[in-house]
Amino acid sequence: MAHPQIAVFARLAEGNATATRKIEGQATLMSRTMHAIFYDEIHDEIVVPQPFACAVLTFRGGARGEEPPVRVISGPRTKLAGSSSLAIDPVNNEILVPESGSVLVFPREADGDVAPIRTLQPDTDLGRRVGPVAVDPVRNLMVVATGTGSEGEEGAVHLMIFNRTDQGKVKPLRVIGGPKTGLNSISRIQVYPPRGEIIVVVPGPGSGVEMATETAFVGVWSIDDRGDVPPRWTIGGPYGTLKKPRGVVLDSKNKAVIVSDKFLNAVLTFHFPEIF
């Protein structure tokens, strides 16, 4: 049985390090299978999805121990149905949750059984599944992963760029996808607004280490890219360090990219000044 927790480590921790603090226990309302986490530096908050309860939990940035969330989005009006992904737009004070074929948008301070303020339904024939999402508040754009592929499942996967405030059934402004992109699956997206870059975690199809090692990477595209274009930079790839990457965080102050890897059971930090 997995032990649900949020563990906090020192930035320069290495090896079998000990967490400096943990958020854990029944009062936290956390469960296993939390596949996303977001730290809102502006408001000093930690936000995670709780797929089994169809909920979004928000904790204080300094929370520790069995501390309950400060806010919980949950209930039938939310239309949440078990998504294990989300994104935060702390500039425009919004939480974005990909749910089946839609992106649900909530106010950042929403609490309880709250209906979305907007719902985006990508109008495309390139696959109905909506995956991870990220926002570029500088250009007022939203990046959405869509397609038939998901982690552990091969298929056509694309990055679609929309206006941030698009709602209803909308066609994307641009689409990135095709054989040259190497996008066979997507587990997480980050945007670096100062340079308009999209950082994408590609865990690779299949569940075996051998399958994942050859095709797993973190790729960087421009938010102005379109069509079948290869990434401008990559971490991993054939015979690379990564085996099954799942998450990514940008540390712009230290010009680093931090990647979590499921099969390595590790968090890896790469010095990557080219993208900053």
C-alpha positions in Angstrom: 0.0 0.0 0.0 1.4 3.4 -1.0 1.9 5.9 1.8 0.5 9.2 0.5 2.6 12.2 1.4 4.2 15.4 0.1 7.9 15.3 1.1 10.0 18.4 1.1 13.8 18.2 0.5 16.6 20.8 0.5 17.3 22.1 -3.0 20.8 20.7 -3.0 19.9 17.4 -1.5 21.5 14.4 -3.1 21.4 10.6 -2.8 19.4 8.9 0.0 18.5 12.3 1.5 16.1 12.8 4.4 13.1 15.0 3.9 13.1 18.3 5.8 9.4 18.0 6.4 6.4 16.0 5.2 2.7 16.6 4.8 0.9 13.4 5.6 -1.9 11.8 7.6 -5.7 11.4 7.4 -6.5 15.0 8.0 -4.6 16.0 4.8 -7.3 14.2 2.7 -4.5 12.9 0.4 -4.6 9.5 -1.2 -2.2 7.4 -3.3 -2.0 8.1 -7.1 -1.3 11.8 -6.8 0.4 12.4 -10.2 0.7 16.1 -10.1 1.9 18.8 -7.7 2.2 22.6 -8.2 3.9 25.1 -6.0 2.4 28.6 -6.3 5.4 30.9 -5.4 3.3 34.1 -5.6 0.8 32.9 -3.0 3.0 30.4 -1.2 0.6 27.5 -1.7 0.9 23.8 -2.7 -1.9 22.4 -5.0 -2.5 18.7 -5.8 -5.3 16.7 -7.4 -7.0 14.0 -5.4 -8.4 11.8 -8.2 -10.1 9.2 -6.0 -12.2 11.9 -4.3 -12.5 13.9 -7.6 -11.1 16.9 -5.8 -8.4 19.6 -5.8 -6.5 20.2 -2.5 -4.7 23.4 -1.6 -2.2 23.5 1.3 -0.1 26.3 2.8 3.4 26.4 1.4 4.8 25.8 4.9 2.4 23.0 5.8 3.8 20.1 7.7 2.5 16.9 9.4 -1.2 16.1 9.5 -2.3 19.6 8.4 -5.6 19.9 6.5 -5.8 21.7 3.2 -6.9 25.4 3.4 -9.3 24.8 0.5 -10.9 21.8 -1.2 -12.7 21.9 -4.6 -15.0 19.0 -4.7 -18.7 18.1 -5.5 -21.0 17.4 -8.4 -21.1 21.0 -9.7 -17.3 21.0 -10.2 -17.6 18.3 -13.0 -14.4 16.8 -11.6 -14.3 13.1 -12.4 -10.9 11.8 -11.2 -8.3 13.8 -13.1 -4.7 13.3 -11.9 -3.4 16.4 -13.5 -3.7 20.2 -13.1 -2.0 23.5 -13.6 -2.0 26.8 -11.8 -2.1 30.3 -13.3 -1.1 32.4 -10.3 -1.0 35.6 -12.4 -4.6 35.3 -13.4 -5.6 33.4 -10.2 -7.0 30.3 -11.9 -6.7 26.5 -11.6 -7.0 24.5 -14.8 -7.9 20.8 -14.7 -7.9 18.6 -17.8 -10.9 16.3 -17.5 -11.6 13.7 -20.3 -12.2 15.9 -23.4 -12.3 19.3 -21.7 -10.2 21.7 -19.7 -12.1 23.0 -16.6 -11.1 26.4 -15.2 -11.7 27.4 -11.6 -10.9 30.5 -9.6 -7.7 29.9 -7.6 -9.5 30.6 -4.3 -12.5 28.4 -5.1 -13.6 26.2 -2.2 -16.3 23.6 -2.0 -18.7 22.5 -4.6 -17.9 25.3 -7.2 -18.8 25.2 -10.9 -16.0 26.0 -13.4 -16.0 29.6 -14.7 -14.9 28.3 -18.1 -14.8 25.0 -20.0 -12.6 24.5 -23.1 -13.4 21.7 -25.5 -10.7 21.4 -28.2 -12.4 21.3 -31.6 -10.2 18.8 -33.4 -10.1 15.4 -35.1 -6.7 14.7 -33.7 -7.9 12.8 -30.7 -10.5 13.5 -28.0 -8.4 12.9 -25.0 -7.2 16.0 -23.2 -4.0 15.6 -21.2 -1.8 18.0 -19.2 -2.2 21.8 -19.6 -0.1 24.9 -18.9 -0.5 28.6 -19.3 1.7 31.4 -20.7 0.3 34.5 -18.9 2.7 36.8 -20.8 1.2 35.9 -24.2 -2.2 35.0 -22.7 -2.0 31.5 -24.2 -2.9 28.0 -23.0 -1.0 24.9 -24.1 -3.0 21.6 -24.0 -1.8 18.1 -24.7 -4.4 16.2 -26.8 -4.6 13.0 -28.7 -5.3 9.3 -28.5 -2.0 8.5 -26.6 -1.5 8.6 -22.9 1.2 7.2 -20.6 1.6 3.6 -21.4 -0.4 3.8 -24.6 0.9 4.6 -28.0 -1.0 7.0 -30.3 -1.0 10.3 -32.0 -0.2 13.0 -29.4 -0.2 16.8 -30.0 0.5 20.1 -28.3 -2.3 22.6 -29.0 -2.1 26.3 -28.4 -5.2 28.2 -27.6 -6.0 31.7 -26.3 -6.0 31.5 -22.5 -9.7 32.6 -22.2 -11.1 30.4 -25.0 -14.2 28.5 -23.9 -16.7 26.2 -25.5 -15.7 24.2 -28.6 -12.7 26.0 -30.1 -10.1 25.2 -32.8 -6.5 25.7 -31.7 -4.4 28.5 -33.0 -1.5 26.2 -33.7 -0.7 22.4 -33.4 2.6 20.8 -32.7 2.8 17.1 -33.6 4.1 14.4 -35.9 6.9 11.9 -36.2 9.7 14.4 -36.0 8.4 15.7 -32.6 8.9 12.3 -30.9 5.6 13.0 -29.0 4.4 9.4 -28.3 2.9 10.3 -24.9 2.9 13.3 -22.5 2.8 13.3 -18.7 3.5 16.9 -17.9 3.9 20.4 -19.4 5.6 23.5 -18.1 5.8 26.9 -19.8 8.7 29.4 -19.4 6.9 32.7 -20.2 10.0 35.0 -20.4 11.1 33.1 -23.5 7.9 31.5 -24.7 9.1 28.0 -24.3 7.1 24.8 -23.7 8.9 22.1 -21.7 7.3 18.7 -22.2 7.8 15.4 -20.3 7.6 12.4 -22.7 7.6 9.2 -20.6 7.5 6.9 -23.6 4.8 4.3 -24.5 4.6 0.9 -22.7 5.1 0.0 -19.1 8.5 -1.8 -19.4 11.8 -0.2 -18.6 13.3 -1.4 -21.9 10.5 0.2 -23.9 10.7 3.5 -22.0 14.4 4.0 -22.0 14.7 4.5 -25.8 11.9 7.0 -26.2 11.7 8.8 -22.8 12.9 12.4 -22.8 12.1 16.0 -21.8 11.8 18.3 -24.9 11.6 22.0 -25.4 9.6 23.7 -28.1 8.8 27.4 -28.8 5.2 28.4 -28.2 5.3 29.8 -31.7 6.2 26.4 -33.3 3.7 24.6 -35.4 3.5 21.4 -37.3 5.9 18.4 -37.3 9.0 20.1 -35.8 11.6 18.4 -33.6 12.3 19.8 -30.1 14.9 22.6 -29.9 16.6 20.9 -26.9 16.2 17.5 -25.2 17.1 15.8 -22.0 17.3 12.0 -22.2 16.4 10.2 -25.4 18.1 7.0 -26.8 20.5 5.6 -24.2 19.9 8.7 -22.0 19.6 9.1 -18.3 15.8 9.1 -18.1 13.8 5.9 -18.0 10.2 6.9 -17.2 10.1 10.7 -16.4 6.8 11.9 -14.9 7.2 15.5 -13.7 9.2 18.6 -14.4 9.9 21.9 -12.5 11.8 24.9 -13.8 14.3 26.6 -11.4 15.0 29.7 -13.3 17.0 31.3 -10.5 19.6 28.5 -10.7 19.1 27.8 -14.4 18.1 24.2 -13.7 15.4 21.7 -14.8 14.2 19.3 -12.2 12.7 16.0 -13.4 11.1 13.2 -11.4 11.5 9.6 -12.8 9.1 6.8 -11.9 11.4 3.9 -12.7 14.5 5.5 -11.2 12.4 6.4 -8.2 14.5 9.6 -8.1 14.5 13.4 -8.6 17.2 14.5 -11.1 18.4 18.1 -11.4 20.0 19.2 -14.7 21.9 22.4 -15.3 20.2 23.8 -18.4 21.2 27.5 -19.0 20.3 27.4 -22.7 16.5 27.6 -22.0 16.7 30.5 -19.5 
